[in-house]
Amino acid sequence: MKRKTLITVIGIIAAVLVLIAVTALVAFRTPKNEDKTLNYISYDQDECVEILFTCPQYQKQFINDNGCGCALQTDKVDNPDARGLENLVRSYLAHKVFKPENEGGVVLAEFVAIGLEKSKKEVGKELKYETWAEIREYYYNAKDERTFNLMHRGPIVLEITETGKNYIIHGHELLDAGDKAILTEELSKTAVSWLNNPEAFKKTTDIIDQYIQQESDATLINNRIVIRKTGTGKTE
């Protein structure tokens, strides 16, 4: 009986020591935030490269040797658009999903939300944000012609956290628009219903094509800009 009690006590002591060691290790790895104007979202440099986030009013994004997050602005200049989910998603699609493959290439993206599901875990209001997106890379080819590569046209599901103060996009999943079985399995009923409505699908994708083309017409590539001439369809 005494031996069992001794083994139990030793086990408890060992567990406490492990807990203390882990706590000390976490405390050692997590930099102390002595600057009260900086609100860290992550202390992991690799994660900071992958995620994209908005900041509360009168705060702006920052990244430093300790991590990334939102910093208080001393000038109190506020840009409401910078806090919007739509602009955050568009920026993520253009900068985090693909990298330019051609010299001087610029990646542009446009999208429409086709579904939204909340995580059953309800941890920090996790969202499954479903989009139909078109992503293109615009560049000048060997003939010095302004052209583009279609990098993706189809569903992209984003993993988003809504904290109440900001949105954080943690990652994404690209889905093959031609794989009906996968789309039915991975997307919500709302999204699948939209995909199966030919009229709504064509109308929306036509608008996406128009918007991304308009954006490309006003985007500098290799320090050159193309201006679309009204009525001619030509560019210069």
C-alpha positions, 0 to 999 in steps of 0.5 A, a space after each residue: 500500500 505504501 509503495 502504491 502511495 509513493 508511486 502516486 506521489 512521484 507521478 504527481 511530482 513528475 507531472 508538476 515538474 513537466 508543467 513547470 518546464 513547459 510553462 517556462 519554455 513558453 514564457 521563454 519563447 514568447 517575447 515580452 511585449 513592453 511596447 504598449 502601442 503594439 498589439 501582437 496577433 502572432 509571435 511566430 514569424 512563419 505564421 506572420 508570413 502566411 496570415 493576413 489580418 485587419 486592424 481596429 480603428 486607429 491602428 495599422 499593421 506592423 511586422 517586426 523581429 518579434 512577430 506581427 499585429 496592430 500598432 496604435 497610430 499617433 496621427 489618428 488617421 482612420 481608413 474604414 476600408 482597411 478594416 473591411 472583410 471584402 478588401 482583406 479577402 481581395 488582398 489575400 487572394 492577390 498576395 497570398 495564394 500565388 506568386 508572380 511567375 513572370 518578370 514584372 508580373 502583377 497578380 490581381 484577383 476578384 471574387 464573390 462570396 458564395 457561402 459562409 459557415 461558422 465553425 461548430 467549435 465556436 472558438 474565436 468565431 471561426 468562419 469558413 468563408 466560401 468564394 468564387 474567385 478569379 486570379 490572374 497574373 498580368 505581365 509583358 510577354 517576349 513580344 512586348 505585349 501586355 497579357 495575362 495568365 489565368 492562375 485560378 478560376 473557381 472556388 476558394 475556401 478561406 479560414 477566417 477568425 473574427 475576434 470582434 476587433 478584427 479579421 484574421 485569414 489563416 489559410 485557404 483551400 483551392 477547389 477544382 471547379 470541374 470536380 462536382 463531387 468534391 464541390 458538393 462535399 466541401 461546400 455549403 448548400 448555399 454555395 452549391 445552389 449558386 454554382 448550379 444556377 446557370 443564370 446567376 453563375 454567368 451573371 456574377 462571373 461576367 461581373 468578376 471578369 469585368 472588374 478584374 479587367 478594369 483593375 488591370 487597365 489601371 495597374 502599373 506593370 514594369 512602370 507602364 500603364 495601359 489605358 483602354 480607349 473607349 469604343 475601340 477595344 484597343 489599348 496603348 
